[in-house]
């Protein structure tokens, strides 16, 4: 392995496949999963995944977590400051790359590149501009098993929250929705996938609407 790296980890399918590609195709040594957690709710920001399930993912893939706690809502200056501290810690640990699971949103990529400029750490985008219809099926073929934990009801019906990310779901998505949810239509939690030592036992719990989004509470089984 070469190039000590951290993985920007959301707990979802894009991060999972990006990690797999980074380790096995790019030959990167991933030493930590960098994740932002809503300090008040103790859940992954936006994906609303419990910290206990995040820890289970870390154990399954054999990579420790580096958690950055943020408030909700989180002002941009607070987010930037806390991520800047995390990057300084990464650099002190010998890290020279951070891997991101972004697919095609140019403004997000530019934000990440600008944030890392001058830090001595390079951003890596293993999945960049892969056609998302094919990519979604590549995820399934790679063994990724995931549940939709968050849905934007302005873009996708609330009934999709809690569904499995599978061929049936892809067939049911409206044409306006990106198959990977890259425009924020939905977010996922991965309970099994490439690099996982075993599947995480989960239960799909209640569905609630909060802050303009629909969330499904996934619990340890």
TORDRENDO-773112 format. One record per atom (N, C-alpha, C, O): residue in one letter; x, y, z. Coordinates in steps of 0.001 Angstrom, whole numbers, padded with zeros to 6 digits, always signed. Each point is the difference from the previous one (the first is absolute). Layout:
<pts>
AXYZ/...
</pts>
This chain:
<pts>
X+000836-001200+000000/X-000836+001200+000000/X+000874+001253+000000/X+001093+000011+000566/X-001589+001032-001203/X+000721+001262-000038/X-000965+001131+000319/X-001216-000192+000023/X+001773+001375+000222/X-000772+001216+000211/X-001013-000149+001134/X-001149-000379-000226/X+001590+000680+001443/X-000884-000079+001162/X-001158+000983-000171/X+000214+001178-000287/X-001427-001666+000463/X-001195+000776-000330/X-001063-000111+001080/X-000032-000963+000767/X-000829+001959-000722/X-001242-000075+000758/X-001154-000063-000990/X+000081+000540-001104/X-001156-001209+001515/X-001211-000090-000812/X-001083+000893+000582/X-000372-000155+001163/X-000137+001087-001958/X-001142+000799+000433/X-001228-000902-000024/X-000455-000414-001066/X-000074+000117+002238/X-000970-001083+000161/X-001370+000533+000387/X-000137+000719+000990/X-000874-001072-001771/X-001366+000445+000288/X-000860-001103+000599/X-001094+000259+000502/X+001594-001492-000559/X-000711-001236+000378/X-000824-000560-001150/X-000660-001028+000152/X+000693+001704-001316/X-000834-000403-001123/X+000737-000742-001104/X+001186-000313+000107/X-001929+000046-001164/X+000472-000846-001091/X+001142+000611-000796/X+000913-000716-000412/X-000945+002035+000184/X+001066+000621-000784/X+001335-000107+000731/X+001022-000319-000608/X-001034+000588+001918/X+001216-000127+000799/X+000512-001431-000023/X+001203-000241-000102/X-002125-000703+000198/X+000391-001406+000046/X+000691-000436-001274/X+001038-000659+000050/X-001603+001020-001196/X+000630-000396-001259/X+001294+000776-000226/X+000978-000564-000491/X-000958+001854+000845/X+001223+000792-000159/X+001131-000583+000849/X+001150-000040-000436/X-001476-000407+001635/X+001004-000632+000854/X+000541-001268-000646/X+001208-000236-000014/X-002109-000569-000515/X+000407-001250-000640/X+000920+000271-001190/X+001028-000659-000155/X-001396+001622-000680/X+000817+000331-001167/X+001347+000566+000431/X+001032-000338-000580/X-001037+001199+001597/X+001241+000608+000470/X+000982-001050+000518/X+001203+000081-000249/X-001730-001059+000966/X+000874-001018+000586/X+000488-001021-001030/X+001160-000410+000025/X-002051+000007-000925/X+000306-001142-000850/X+000369+000346-001443/X+000588-000819-000706/X-000934+002037+000267/X+000392+000407-001350/X+001075+001085+000031/X+000893+000016-000847/X-000979+000883+001814/X+000988+001083+000100/X+001118-000334+000976/X+000980+000738+000103/X-001125-001846+000611/X+001043-000480+000908/X+000318+001001+001115/X+001160+000164+000379/X-002193+000503+000144/X+000199+000976+001063/X-000138-000666+001367/X-000829-000890+000191/X+001642+001329+000742/X-000027-000487+001377/X-000929+000906+000798/X+000392+001102+000385/X-001607-001550-000135/X-000997+000816+000698/X+000087-000278+001490/X-000263-001115+000450/X+000636+002139+000314/X+000267-000184+001424/X-001101+000521+000913/X+000035-000252+001205/X-001018+000977-001753/X-001100+000505+000837/X-001207+000323-000870/X+000127+000333-001178/X-001303-000443+001794/X-001257+000437-000603/X-000368+001337+000642/X-000300+000062+001192/X+000324+000994-001982/X-000302+001346+000488/X-001495+000253-000142/X-000532-000032-001110/X-000149+000285+002225/X-001455+000129-000038/X-000458+001140+000895/X+000535+000204+001090/X-001530+000536-001563/X-000596+001067+000805/X-001253-000530+000686/X-000840-000653-000619/X+000734+000948+001901/X-001123-000474+000804/X-000699+001190+000643/X+000645+000873+000581/X-001960-000850-000690/X-000823+000990+000682/X+000128-000246+001501/X-000487-001008+000512/X+001137+001926+000186/X+000317-000219+001409/X-001250-000170+000859/X-000007-000813+000923/X-001042+001566-001213/X-001218-000064+000810/X-000741-001321-000198/X-000439-000622+000968/X+000302+000199-002217/X-000737-001233-000300/X+000873-001244+000089/X-000519-001114+000074/X+001845+001288-000079/X+000956-001108+000004/X-000222-000911-001201/X+000019-001225+000118/X-000228+001844-001269/X-000222-000731-001248/X+000817+000639-001122/X+000375+001170+000072/X-000111-001960-001103/X+000724+000508-001163/X-000788+001153-000614/X-001205-000107-000231/X+001902+001206-000029/X-000667+001155-000570/X-000678-000361-001320/X+000596-000668-000845/X-001822+001103+000671/X-000863-000179-001178/X-000493-001434-000161/X-001191-000196-000243/X+002031-000794+000365/X-000439-001389-000142/X-000770-000474+001230/X-000756-000969-000078/X+000943+001647+001215/X-000713-000290+001242/X+000214-001432+000496/X-000904-000612+000568/X+002094+000095-000788/X+000336-001365+000421/X+000578+000024+001404/X+000850+000833+000313/X-001311-001747+000534/X+000463-000075+001376/X+001506-000242+000076/X+000573-000702-000834/X+000058+001298+001851/X+001444-000179+000149/X+000360-001466+000226/X+001070-000445-000415/X-001953-000307+001070/X+000286-001413+000241/X+000123-000769-001318/X+000820-000910-000115/X-001635+001276-000879/X+000083-000652-001304/X+001235+000465-000768/X+000599-000772-000750/X-000226+002022+000937/X+001234+000516-000587/X+001200-000791+000541/X+000899-000373-000753/X-000900+000127+002058/X+001070-000789+000613/X+000012-001426-000548/X+001062-000592-000193/X-002250+000052-000053/X-000085-001357-000554/X+000607-000044-001398/X+000681-000965-000349/X-000921+001999-000449/X+000629+000063-001323/X+001520+000037+000124/X+000709-000708-000715/X-000221+001535+001624/X+001435+000122+000217/X+000621-001344+000360/X+001067-000359-000499/X-001741-000371+001366/X+000501-001318+000397/X+000006-000965-001180/X+000943-000772-000172/X-001994+000817-000638/X-000116-000946-001127/X+001085+000237-001047/X+000532-000957-000562/X-000197+002222+000291/X+000997+000281-001038/X+001414+000088+000566/X+000971+000106-000750/X-000861-000149+002077/X+001313-000018+000628/X+000750+001309-000066/X+001229+000011-000058/X-001962+001103+000065/X+000620+001330-000054/X-000602+000849+001116/X-001223+000092+000100/X+002048+000532+000741/X-000543+000799+001107/X-000699+001273-000480/X+000280+000509-001085/X-001180-000015+001906/X-000713+001242-000273/X+000807+001202+000481/X+000713-000068+001001/X-000842+001161-001734/X+000432+001308+000497/X-001236+000883-000061/X-000372+000481-001071/X-000259-000267+002204/X-001288+000694+000064/X+000206+001490+000229/X+000743+000408+000893/X-001413+000397-001713/X-000051+001442+000179/X-001414+000355+000418/X-000936-000153-000786/X+000767+000625+002012/X-001333+000359+000484/X-000334+001426-000420/X+000816+000912+000134/X-002037-000738-000647/X-000451+001324-000435/X-001381+000279+000572/X-000753-000933+000282/X+000408+002215-000104/X-001345+000334+000471/X-001001-000106-001138/X+000373-000135-001166/X-001651+000197+001523/X-001055+000022-001012/X-001000+001092+000352/X-000611-000042+001068/X+000436+001022-001957/X+000703+000171-001283/X+001455+000391+000228/X+000369+000488+001068/X+000446-000713-002089/X+001427+000279+000108/X+000383+001140-000940/X-000031-000176-001218/X+000395+001347+001761/X+000447+001103-000864/X+001229-000411-000803/X+000809-000810+000454/X-000677+001370-001639/X+001111-000370-000875/X+001361+000237+000647/X+000923-000796-000176/X-000798+001909+000936/X+001304+000287+000590/X+000362-001022+001071/X+001171-000340+000166/X-002172-000149+000561/X+000257-001024+001011/X+000404-001311-000674/X+000950-000660+000423/X-001676+000294-001468/X+000336-001225-000729/X+001411+000074-000562/X+000784-000938+000144/X-000461+002064-000788/X+001318+000142-000610/X+001101-000064+001051/X+001051-000597-000232/X-001294+001213+001391/X+001011+000010+001050/X+000236-001400+000545/X+001144-000395+000225/X-002206-000350-000013/X+000155-001342+000573/X+000617-000969-000996/X+000797-000860+000375/X-001165+000999-001642/X+000624-000855-001009/X+001460+000396-000210/X+000842-000851-000288/X-000543+002141+000432/X+001388+000436-000099/X+000855-000608+001095/X+001140-000399-000240/X-001698+000328+001450/X+000701-000651+001111/X+000221-001473-000297/X+001075-000538+000267/X-002096-000116-000822/X+000121-001419-000341/X+001085-000216-001037/X+000753-000970+000089/X-000658+001859-001077/X+001023-000151-001034/X+001400+000230+000571/X+000960-000645-000422/X-000849+001556+001373/X+001296+000198+000653/X+000399-001255+000769/X+001173-000371+000024/X-002139-000274+000598/X+000272-001253+000711/X+000375-001112-000978/X+000875-000820+000280/X-001544+000805-001419/X+000328-000996-001025/X+001426+000192-000492/X+000758-000962-000122/X-000401+002194-000157/X+001354+000283-000498/X+001045-000404+001033/X+001041-000556-000349/X-001316+000835+001616/X+000924-000378+001071/X+000138-001510+000107/X+001011-000507+000486/X-002040-000212-000945/X+000017-001465+000023/X+000643-000589-001252/X+000042-001219-000168/X+000456+002083-000706/X+000675-000478-001206/X-000907-000215-001190/X+000406-000608-000990/X-001627+001098+001073/X-000966-000160-001095/X+000283+001029-001092/X+000240+001174+000283/X-000270-001635-001541/X+000182+000959-001090/X-001135-000012-001021/X+000061+000700-001010/X-001113-001511+001281/X-001163-000005-000881/X-001278-000220+000807/X-000005-000710+001006/X-001070+001332-001466/X-001332-000271+000531/X-000883-000421-001165/X-000032+000663-001036/X-000677-001759+001212/X-000817-000593-001058/X-001452+000434+000183/X-000528-000020+001112/X-000105+000406-002205/X-001401+000434+000026/X-000826-000849-000964/X+000494-000450-001035/X-001756+000243+001394/X-000894-000791-000833/X-000855+000814-000938/X-000999-000505-000512/X+001362+001761+000267/X-000786+000863-000885/X-000030-000560-001418/X+000950-000633-000460/X-002075+000884-000222/X-000212-000591-001312/X+000073+000997-001153/X+000701-000246-000982/X-001423+001384+001088/X+000036+000930-001147/X-000287+001456+000348/X+000006+000833-000906/X-000252-000484+002142/X-000333+001380+000352/X+001283+000836+000048/X+000772-000084+000955/X-000561+000881-001984/X+001251+000741-000156/X+000226+001009+001120/X+001139+000226+000410/X-002224+000386+000092/X+000169+000997+001062/X+000476-000653+001297/X+000796+000590+000732/X-001269-001788-000445/X+000445-000711+001200/X+001468-000387-000140/X+000780+000152+000940/X-000410-000649-002109/X+001410-000348-000217/X+000888+001228+000154/X+001051-000072+000635/X-001460+001186-001206/X+000803+001225+000089/X+000131+000451+001448/X+001064+000456+000419/X-002151-000584+000348/X+000055+000366+001423/X+001039-000839+000734/X+000784+000525+000791/X-000781-001830-001056/X+000951-000885+000680/X+001435+000318-000424/X+000910+000027+000829/X-000722+000212-002116/X+001346+000320-000494/X+000512+001305+000600/X+001169+000104+000372/X-002046+000886-000281/X+000400+001283+000581/X+000305-000133+001485/X+000942+000612+000504/X-001746-001418+000196/X+000198-000187+001436/X+001345-000655+000304/X+000611+000277+001032/X-000153-001144-001931/X+001254-000719+000221/X+001210+000699-000616/X+001139-000397+000246/X-001378+001420-001032/X+001103+000702-000666/X+000993+000529+001033/X-000378+000689+000948/X+001643-001021-001148/X+001040+000476+000897/X+000182-000811+001264/X+000873+000301+000813/X-001695-001333-000640/X+000078-000801+001227/X+001039-001116-000089/X+000392-000580+001013/X+000047+000287-002239/X+000886-001145-000187/X-000748-001303-000150/X+000605-001069-000088/X-001928+001160+000059/X-000844-001180-000176/X-000759+000135-001309/X-000616+001033-000263/X+000660-002070-000554/X-000680+000019-001295/X-001335-000729+000068/X-000089-001055+000628/X-000961+001599-001268/X-001280-000712-000074/X+000037-001043-001112/X+000630+000203-001037/X-001310-001315+001268/X-000092-001078-000984/X-001480-000318-000210/X-000753-000128+000965/X+000339+000001-002227/X-001403-000251-000340/X-000091-001257-000867/X-000066+000113-001224/X+000062-001307+001824/X+000070-001242-000781/X-001194-000261-000907/X+000123-000734-000981/X-001286+001325+001291/X-001221-000295-000759/X-000398+001149-000938/X-001076-000034-000598/X+001921+001027+000470/X-000382+001232-000683/X-000445-000240-001442/X+000705-000617-000798/X-001892+001124+000498/X-000606+000008-001337/X-000252-001393-000579/X-000115-000148-001217/X+000028-000859+002059/X-000488-001287-000493/X-001512+000129-000191/X-000673+000511+000896/X+000119-000947-002011/X-001454+000126-000221/X-000769-000655+001143/X+000212-001172+000310/X-001096+001927+000304/X-000603-000475+001242/X-001011-001129-000191/X-000257-000754+000939/X-000320+000623-002129/X-000902-001130-000195/X+000782-001311+000053/X-000432-000966+000629/X+001582+000945-001294/X+000851-001188+000048/X+000656-000148+001370/X+000157-001113+000501/X+000226+002244+000106/X+000673-000046+001290/X-000896-000598+001082/X+000467-000769+000841/X-001747+001119-000863/X-000926-000550+000991/X-000034-001523-000075/X-000044-000678+001027/X+000065+000157-002223/X-000017-001465-000170/X+001354-000617+000295/X+000083-001152+000427/X+000986+001919-000655/X+001327-000466+000407/X+000058-000164+001520/X+000626-000930+000510/X-001282+001838+000201/X-000037-000091+001462/X-000672-001290+000447/X+000484-000695+000893/X-001599+000392-001528/X-000710-001231+000351/X+000837-001225-000359/X+000062-000962+000765/X+000576+001002-001925/X+000820-001126-000431/X+001195-000202+000923/X+000471-001125+000169/X+000025+002211+000432/X+001134-000082+000920/X-000397-000554+001365/X+000854-000274+000843/X-002172+000113-000635/X-000471-000558+001262/X-000476+001017+001010/X-000228-000341+001160/X+000073+001603-001584/X-000479+001027+000920/X-001477-000228+000310/X-000829-000133-000900/X+000524+000092+002188/X-001371-000142+000478/X-000288+001198+000902/X+000694+000226+000991/X-001715+000530-001344/X-000240+001265+000683/X-001491+000274+000143/X-000832-000573-000705/X+000520+001467+001641/X-001364+000442+000272/X-000051+001515-000165/X+000935+000699+000391/X-002021-000189-000967/X-000182+001445-000105/X-000394+000557+001364/X-001059-000332+000533/X+001920+001183+000028/X-000246+000556+001333/X-000561+001406-000047/X-000579+000469+000980/X+000743+000212-002110/X-000469+001377-000122/X-000479+000238-001421/X+000650-000399-000966/X-001798+001055+000855/X-000588+000324-001296/X-000390+001478+000001/X-000552+000508+000976/X+000845+000164-002068/X-000470+001368-000199/X-001369-000086-000665/X-000075-000315-001187/X-001017+000585+001917/X-001337-000191-000570/X-000323+000957-001137/X-000988-000193-000708/X+001802+001215+000527/X-000205+000907-001140/X+000461-000654-001304/X-000362+000442-001091/X+001170-001508+001222/X+000527-000662-001182/X-000415-001465-000134/X+000014-000561-001095/X-000384-000053+002227/X-000315-001424+000012/X-001060-000268+001049/X+000045+000574+001088/X-000997-001437-001399/X-001108-000280+000914/X+000502-000512+001352/X+000931-000804+000045/X-001533+001257+001051/X+000418-000424+001340/X-000012-001508+000192/X+000746-000527+000826/X-001589-000175-001584/X-000112-001453+000137/X+001298-000743-000332/X+000138-001182+000316/X+000803+001870-000947/X+001274-000643-000316/X+000902-000119+001226/X+000926-000811+000001/X-001175+001588+001023/X+000813-000083+001216/X-000168-001377+000636/X-001120-000468+000205/X+002226-000164+000098/X-000024-001333+000607/X+000093-001137-000998/X+000128-001161+000389/X-000192+001490-001693/X+000091-001059-001001/X+001439-000451-000214/X+000945+000749+000250/X-000801-001955-000706/X+001307-000517-000379/X+000471+000676-001290/X-000795+000276-000897/X+002091-000019+000823/X+000594+000461-001250/X+000287-001246-000833/X+001007-000679+000202/X-001902+000394-001133/X+000117-001222-000790/X-000572+000232-001399/X-000394+001112-000350/X+000359-002172-000431/X-000495+000133-001375/X-001455+000469-000032/X-000381+000789-000864/X-000421-001271+001797/X-001409+000408+000041/X-000123+001494+000252/X-000830+000672-000612/X+001655-000152+001512/X-000041+001432+000268/X+000443+000788-001231/X-000632+000995-000356/X+001699-001424-000291/X+000465+000714-001189/X-001069+000025-001083/X-000146+000995-000710/X-000593-002075+000583/X-001070-000068-000989/X-001148+000944+000346/X-000703+000481-000888/X+000517-000219+002178/X-001116+000835+000452/X+000322+001487+000063/X-000906+000823+000134/X+002178-000470-000229/X+000360+001416+000095/X-000567+000782-001179/X+000073-000466-001137/X-000636+001646+001387/X-000463+000848-001102/X+001177+000407-000894/X+001133+000061+000476/X-001375+000214-001744/X+001079+000384-000921/X+000774+001231+000459/X+001166+000166-000355/X-001807+000697+001144/X+000650+001238+000447/X+001005-000231+001126/X+000775+000899+000326/X-000778-002079+000265/X+000854-000290+001149/X+001263-000724-000454/X-000066-000989-000730/X+001215+001494+001172/X+001258-000649-000341/X+000058-001378+000663/X-000340-000123+001177/X+000765-000919-001907/X+000024-001350+000564/X+000864-000141+001243/X-000213-000903+000808/X+001188+001795-000652/X+000844-000028+001200/X-000400+001085+001005/X+000641+000139+001042/X-001681+000621-001342/X-000437+001050+000919/X+001007+001122+000146/X+000054+000647+001046/X+000746-000401-002076/X+001100+000960+000114/X-000480+001433+000156/X+000743+000849+000492/X-001975-000568-000902/X-000536+001351+000169/X-000694+000184+001349/X-000733+000969+000193/X+000961-001885+000728/X-000585+000109+001333/X-001376-000609+000121/X-000681+000214+001003/X+000254-000973-002008/X-001335-000595+000039/X-000152-001001+001154/X-001063-000104+000612/X+002141-000625-000331/X-000033-000965+001102/X+001414-000291+000481/X+000984+000236-000702/X-000915-000759+001928/X+001262-000425+000601/X-000180-001400+000566/X-001119-000422+000291/X+002238-000300-000136/X-000091-001416+000377/X+000910-000351+001172/X+000925+000737+000340/X-001216-001877+000263/X+000891-000648+000964/X+000339-001386-000536/X-000892-000771-000354/X+002185+000460+000296/X+000461-001294-000510/X+000208-000961+001158/X+000744+000292+000936/X-001412-001453-001005/X+000169-001000+001054/X+000818-001206-000457/X+000322-000874+000805/X+000009+000826-002080/X+000901-001030-000504/X+000569+000470-001324/X-000644+000747-000737/X+001860-001192+000440/X+000605+000425-001245/X+001411-000522-000146/X+000479-000742+000857/X+000195+001121-001934/X+001371-000453-000218/X+000908+000505+001120/X-000025+001179+000352/X+000818-002079+000193/X+000884+000369+001093/X-000600-000197+001372/X+000714+000100+000998/X-002012-000378-000915/X-000638-000261+001288/X+000322-001430+000433/X-000155-000936-000786/X+000595+000765+002015/X+000287-001344+000508/X-001275-000820+000126/X+000024-001222-000146/X-001137+001895+000419/X-001308-000650+000089/X-001066+001075-000092/X+000289+001188+000148/X-001525-001610-000392/X-001107+000955-000065/X-000349+000506+001399/X+000190-000704+000992/X-000700+001932-000926/X-000490+000571+001249/X-001479-000337+000124/X-000777+000250-000921/X+000395-000807+002040/X-001401-000338+000238/X-000774+001269+000345/X+000329+000677+000974/X-001343-000349-001754/X-000748+001243+000202/X-001504-000258-000004/X-000474-001041-000456/X-000259+002023+000979/X-001457+000048-000087/X-000391+001370-000540/X+000591+001013+000374/X-001579-000988-001244/X-000518+001265-000529/X-001111+000481+000927/X-001013-000677+000172/X+001213+001853+000425/X-000938+000518+000989/X-000960+001031-000559/X-000382-000050-001169/X-000004+000990+002028/X-001033+000967-000359/X+000501+001011-001024/X+001197+000267-000107/X-002134+000278-000631/X+000275+001040-000985/X-000604+001304+000511/X-001175+000050+000364/X+001992+001007-000341/X-000463+001297+000500/X+000397+001095-000982/X+000952-000148-000766/X-001692+001243+000802/X+000348+001174-000793/X+000564+001058+000934/X-000596+000318+001029/X+001762+000226-001400/X+000660+000974+000858/X+000849+000931-000857/X+000824-000446-000798/X-001041+001751+000978/X+000809+000981-000702/X-000137-000048-001510/X+000932+000361-000718/X-002074-000800+000232/X-000233-000043-001439/X+000480-001266-000671/X-000065-000119-001224/X+000554-000847+002024/X+000444-001276-000551/X-000720-001154+000702/X-000515+000160+001106/X+000487-001310-001753/X-000619-001182+000572/X+001108-000980+000364/X+000816-000373-000843/X-000796-000042+002121/X+001053-000878+000494/X-000574-001335+000458/X-001077-000065+000592/X+001825-000998-000884/X-000325-001319+000512/X+001059-000380+001032/X+001198+000044-000281/X-001645-000412+001460/X+000914-000366+001080/X+000428-001461-000165/X-000796-000916+000203/X+002045+000717-000568/X+000546-001354-000093/X+000667-000319+001331/X+000831+000767+000488/X-001202-001906+000097/X+000486-000392+001326/X+000828-001271-000086/X-000191-000809-000908/X+001117+000628+001860/X+000702-001289+000074/X-000997-001117+000210/X-000948+000159+000769/X+001139-001294-001440/X-000938-001119+000114/X+000243-000840+001230/X-000711-000977+000231/
</pts>
